[in-house]
Each structure stands twice: as structure tokens, then as C-alpha cells.
Amino acid sequence: MKAIVVTDQAAGTAGMTLVERAEPSAAINDVIVEVHAAGFVPTEMEWPSTWTDRSGRDRTPSIPGHELAGVVTALGYGTTGLSVGQRVFGLADWHRDGTLAEYVAVETRNLAPLPGDVDFTVGASLPISGLTAWQGLFDHGRLKAGQSVLAHGAAGAVGTMVTQLARELGAHVIGTGRAADRQKVLDFGAHEFLDLDNDALEDVGGVDLVFDVIGGDIQDRSAGLIRAGGALVSVVGPAAARPAFGLVIDFVVESDRRQLGEIVQRVRDGRLRTNIGTIAALDDAVVALNPTERRNGKTIIRGARAAD
């Protein structure tokens, strides 16, 4: 099969190459999925799991990518709950070869059925962005209707999900970004926009939840905005910031079949729009994953056998 591999952490995405690899085999409780579309997060090149296994041993050349949508082609021993020919989407294990390939082996529990009226490209754009937003807002942030959310990076794949899910719940959403992001952030449902380059972050006043995808100085300053009982939720590693009256929670997104079902149903009935930036074929993935200009939205790589 064709696959994108990486071998040099220092090179990052620039070190990607398209190669021929043996097709994966299905372990116990695995399925093999023919990948019709795969999502990619650039920060994967910084994750230890891209380069080493759970014991810390080098596992390069490794195949990156963890979001996928495709069709089940084989079942491992003991696999139940899915069938050959079924459309699925989900999140591949961090420490195993990923989804930038024609086929991938995935544990069944990490996949959910993909309804026939949701195309593979949309399905592949949902797992990391949708689950990160869902878990950060509801599982960790305990967001309630009537509260306020400061969503950093609100024009990005995660930020647009955060905005839409928070607004649907009945929260007031302030989205941040650069000046050029304003209209996109508002179009995805933010009530207000804050230009981090030109507006004073502190003018926001108090908020109940900060959803941070930036870190650094922005995170430190945001901590001072948390109201009593509120939270700063971070996906950029251990947070140094400590609000005076609230909690700091940093987390790593986990696959959850029920939540994937909730997310895709919202897409089906028009309550949730996905944020796709670039779509490219697997043969063109190396170029697409090394953009020469800033891009917002999810990058999707279409499999060689993509059907829609």
C-alpha cells in the first residue's frame, strides 16, 4: 500500500515521504479500514507518540495521522460490533501507525459508524476537532447554559467546534484570532471577536471558561480572566498559568464512540458545520502538509480509493 512516513523529528513535516509499505494485519479486537479520508494535525510532529512506542523505543519510520473515515475490510480475532463493508470514522491509537495510508489497523472501540449521508471527507474532519471541543467544554470544563466562553484560535478546526457547541448549549462565546479571522469566527457563531494582535485581552473582563489552544503568554494572561468557580481548559500541554479563583485542566483527547455519534448527528441535522481547509490526494499529501502560507481549518488527505 501507499503510505506517508516520517523518520526525523527535527525535520517535521518537511521530512515526510510517500513510500510503499506492507498492508497492516488485524490484531485481536482490531479492524482493518480502507482509508477514504484522513485528517492531520501539524502538532503531531511534536508528539512523542509519533516517534516512540509506549515503552519509549524508537518506532520510525512511522505513519502519522490519526483521524480517519473509511470502510472496514477485515476483522481481527474476537472483533465484534462492526462488520466488513461498514462505513466508519474515528480516532486511531496515538502509538500505532496512523491514517496517512491506504489501510490502517484500528481497535474497534475507537471507531463509530459513519452514516451514509455524511461523506468521508467530512467524517475524517470530525474526530480530533469534535472530540477535543466536546470533552474540553463538557467533560472537563463543565460548561452550563448562560455561562461565557473565551475560545482562543476560534478560526481553527478545534476553535470553530468549540464555538458552535458552546453556543448551541446557550453559552456566550468570545472568539479570538487575528484580524483576518474576524468574519470566519463570527460566521461560525461567536457572539464577539477579539483581535489578539490589536485588542486588549484584558478588556474581555471575567469569563467562566477559557478554552486554550495557544499557550504561552496568552494562556498566562487568560488565567486572570477566570471567574470564581470557572476553569481554564488547555490542550497544549501542562499549563503554567494558575487562575486566582478557578481551575486549570489540561487534557489529551480520547476516542469515545458515543460522543462521536453525538457529533456526527449534529452534522447531519445542520447544527454543526465542520471546518475543512485543504483537501488533497494521498499522492500529493507531502506538498499539502507543507503549506507555504498560514491556513485555517482541517487538512484532509483523500485515500487512493476514496469513493466520495
NORVEN-V728842 format. One record per helix or strand of 3 or more residues. SS is the DSSP state (2 for helix, 1 for strand). FROM is the first residue (numbers start at 1). LEN is the number of residues. If there is no record, write none. Layout:
ss=(SS/SS)
from=(FROM/FROM)
len=(LEN/LEN)
This chain:
ss=(1/2/1/1/2/2/1/1/1/2/1/2/1/2/1/2/1/2/1/2/1/1/2/1/2/1)
from=(2/9/17/30/42/48/67/87/103/108/111/120/148/157/172/179/192/201/207/216/226/247/257/276/282/298)
len=(5/7/4/11/5/3/9/5/5/3/3/21/4/13/6/9/4/4/6/8/9/4/12/6/7/5)
